Amino acid sequence: MTNNSIFRRIRFIYNFSDHDLMDIFKLVGFVVNRTQIIRWLNKEDHEDYLVMKDEELATFLNGFIVLKRGKKEGPQPQPEKQLTNNMIFRKMRIALNLIDEDIIQILASVEMRMSKHELSALFRNPNQRQYVECNNQVLRNFFQGLEVKEDRPRN
């Protein structure tokens, strides 16, 4: 999945306006304008499409965490320069305060079966032997499951 498609899905699932998205960035001290938002939301074949960099999506996801959970004490996390599907999945899990059973249920709502053991491997430290890379299909199904959970029609 591209950063732009993840950004579009989150916007759709939570029905965020352009201004809502700008405000989410502001929660972590990052200012974007409406033109940037629109260009990130455009489809890949649109002439004004702008690729959303990993650091920009990481910043947005950090803002999404603040929106959903509140600002934590002390220094705020810095956005990652490079994102993996595992990191994106972890940030969504944190923002939505999901436990393993919640995620398993979200995935099951779109006919994807995953055991607790398989799920925990996605959230392990990459240096651990049991770590498993999160593929696009798992992340895509997670977002589709969120659409179902939030009672949004699937695209």
ChimeraX attribute file (.defattr): number of C-alpha atoms within 10 A of each C-alpha:
attribute: neighborCount
match mode: 1-to-1
recipient: residues
	/A:1	11
	/A:2	14
	/A:3	20
	/A:4	22
	/A:5	17
	/A:6	18
	/A:7	18
	/A:8	17
	/A:9	19
	/A:10	19
	/A:11	16
	/A:12	16
	/A:13	19
	/A:14	13
	/A:15	11
	/A:16	14
	/A:17	12
	/A:18	16
	/A:19	13
	/A:20	12
	/A:21	20
	/A:22	20
	/A:23	19
	/A:24	23
	/A:25	23
	/A:26	15
	/A:27	19
	/A:28	22
	/A:29	11
	/A:30	14
	/A:31	11
	/A:32	16
	/A:33	11
	/A:34	12
	/A:35	11
	/A:36	16
	/A:37	19
	/A:38	13
	/A:39	18
	/A:40	21
	/A:41	23
	/A:42	17
	/A:43	15
	/A:44	15
	/A:45	7
	/A:46	10
	/A:47	9
	/A:48	15
	/A:49	16
	/A:50	17
	/A:51	17
	/A:52	19
	/A:53	16
	/A:54	19
	/A:55	16
	/A:56	19
	/A:57	22
	/A:58	21
	/A:59	24
	/A:60	23
	/A:61	23
	/A:62	25
	/A:63	26
	/A:64	24
	/A:65	23
	/A:66	19
	/A:67	17
	/A:68	12
	/A:69	13
	/A:70	12
	/A:71	15
	/A:72	10
	/A:73	6
	/A:74	6
	/A:75	7
	/A:76	11
	/A:77	10
	/A:78	11
	/A:79	18
	/A:80	15
	/A:81	12
	/A:82	12
	/A:83	15
	/A:84	13
	/A:85	18
	/A:86	23
	/A:87	16
	/A:88	19
	/A:89	18
	/A:90	16
	/A:91	17
	/A:92	19
	/A:93	17
	/A:94	18
	/A:95	19
	/A:96	15
	/A:97	12
	/A:98	14
	/A:99	10
	/A:100	14
	/A:101	12
	/A:102	13
	/A:103	18
	/A:104	19
	/A:105	17
	/A:106	23
	/A:107	23
	/A:108	15
	/A:109	18
	/A:110	16
	/A:111	11
	/A:112	15
	/A:113	12
	/A:114	14
	/A:115	10
	/A:116	11
	/A:117	10
	/A:118	13
	/A:119	18
	/A:120	13
	/A:121	18
	/A:122	20
	/A:123	18
	/A:124	16
	/A:125	12
	/A:126	13
	/A:127	7
	/A:128	9
	/A:129	9
	/A:130	15
	/A:131	17
	/A:132	17
	/A:133	14
	/A:134	18
	/A:135	13
	/A:136	13
	/A:137	11
	/A:138	17
	/A:139	18
	/A:140	16
	/A:141	18
	/A:142	23
	/A:143	22
	/A:144	22
	/A:145	24
	/A:146	22
	/A:147	22
	/A:148	17
	/A:149	13
	/A:150	11
	/A:151	11
	/A:152	15
	/A:153	10
	/A:154	12
	/A:155	7
